[in-house]
Amino acid sequence: GNTATLGGAIDNRGNLTVINCTFTNCDSLNYGGAIATYPGGAPTPSDPWNGNAITTPPGTVIIQNCTFNNITVTNTGDSDALYGGAIWSNGSEVIITDSVFNNIEGDYGAVISNIKGTMTVDNITIDTAKANTEGGAIINQEGGKISITNSDFTNLEAVKFGGAVANLKGNVELDNVTISNVIIAEDQGNQYYGGTIYTEGKTTVKNSRLTDMTANTGAVFNINEGTLIVEDTEITNGYAHVFGGLVVESGGSVTMDNVTVINMTSSDESDDYSAGNGALFFMEEGSATVKNSIFINNTGRGSTIGFFAFTEDTVFENNKFYNNTITGETNYDIEVMFGDVTFKNNYFENNTNNYRDMLASDEYTNPTMIGNTYIDNTLDH
């Protein structure tokens, strides 16, 4: 065990290679519970990125076949933002392979915090990690780039955003990643806290599996003026206390292709009109293109397939919707409020409590419905 102000075990300001090492019971008071890496000047709690002390360029860090156990960043009261429960990098190139992280806790980015730099992460396992603010596993900021492949994340928690990944103005790519058992702890009313994956930048998810996720809004994805691309991915068991079991979007864009989504739920309290919309999609502004995907056994009080307010260029094409259910009486599976939404050549079967062949109320704006197929959809009320 070891405790330090920066980097509980290693404080690096250049190149670093760590192979076949175990870090246990390490604690940092500000950045990087195990490893902190940055250009050649030390950040300070009051002004961590002032650049005044930088004397050498960022280095390259290689971490291979390592184990990190019981790593924390502890708030001493000197800093409002504590980064990287295990690894904190500012501007470095970091390569992490074949490594395991167990029982990690930090503030922003419990396991990995990347600022401005480039990270390549392959074949890592994260089991039990908690961020006291954002990024239960990883946070990426200020134009940073992270590529994550062939990895497993489980038992993750964040208080506000990004139960697994929080991408703030950067680029994150996940390919063949399994994420399971994720909780966003904050549940204050209609505040848009949530997102197993939260993005204000560009986030791409491919060939992955996401399961068992709970949040206030956007149990799986929360997009805030960012870009989300999801391809060839299976998503199961998401629950939102308020809105958006699958997606909450506040501006930005969503693209989905060949995605399977099963058992998403927004609040199904039939008499609670302050919650329960958009078990799949809850969008306020922004756009979406969703195609060649399957949505099965999703439930909400209203607009189970989607609630769309002031959206632009939103198109659902060649998708299949099975057994999606509404619990509220005067609601629709698809509801559009002054938005541009088109459903084209989709297949709807055994969806319940649908009104007017999936159309929304005349009080707002009906979606454009072209060439869809409807089989055994029923009105419960």
C-alpha angles and dihedrals in degrees: 000000000000139000127204140155093243122021109003090222107007130029104190128186101170138011120347136179121190118180131173095355134143123213116195132177096357122161134187125194094214120357135018114005090211108007132019118184128179142130119303100288128073118244116228127220092243096048109011099173103032093127093213093118097044109123103152132042122254115283137217119260124197120191114181133174094348133147125215118194129180099353121168144172110216123207110233093179093253096097133043094202122047113189134204118007090208109004128022120184129181112188098334130126106242128188117189120182139167094001137139130217120194128181101354127170133185141137106248111020106002095206106015131017118186122186119183093329136103123253131188113193122183134171099355128149124212117190118178116357132161132195114197089210119004138353111035089198108004140011123192122191149173099017096319120155126218129180115191121187139171095002140136126217121183140166098022131164137184127175100222119000140007107022088192106007132015113189112191112184096326142091123269127178125188120189123176094354125151117208121182142165101021127168133188102202101199114090106167109155116278096344108133096239111150148069125138077212114029120186138187089157132040116307125179124191119188136171091355141134125223122182144164103019130162130187144145092253130358100018092190108020131018116183121190110181088319138116123253125188119182122180136170093355136138120219124185140171109013124163127191118190090210120006141352114026090187107017138012112183126185101180125319126078140288126201122185127177127173095354124154116209122186132177106001116165136188118186107308096194097132095207099043104096093177091071144023105071123132107017085179108019129015108175131175107182122330128080140266139198113195121175144158092012137131127224118190136176100355121158138195142147092252143356090017094177094041150334111204122186122180091340125159133214094354113166132178111190135173094356130141123225118192131177098347112162139203120202098190118084105222099043141103134222089233120034125177124191109193095321140127106245129157129187109194130179095345127150121230120188132169095352110155134219094020119161125206097354094307094312125139129242119289087235089082131015125311117226118241108257116195129174097340123156121225122195124177097335108162141203111229095186 
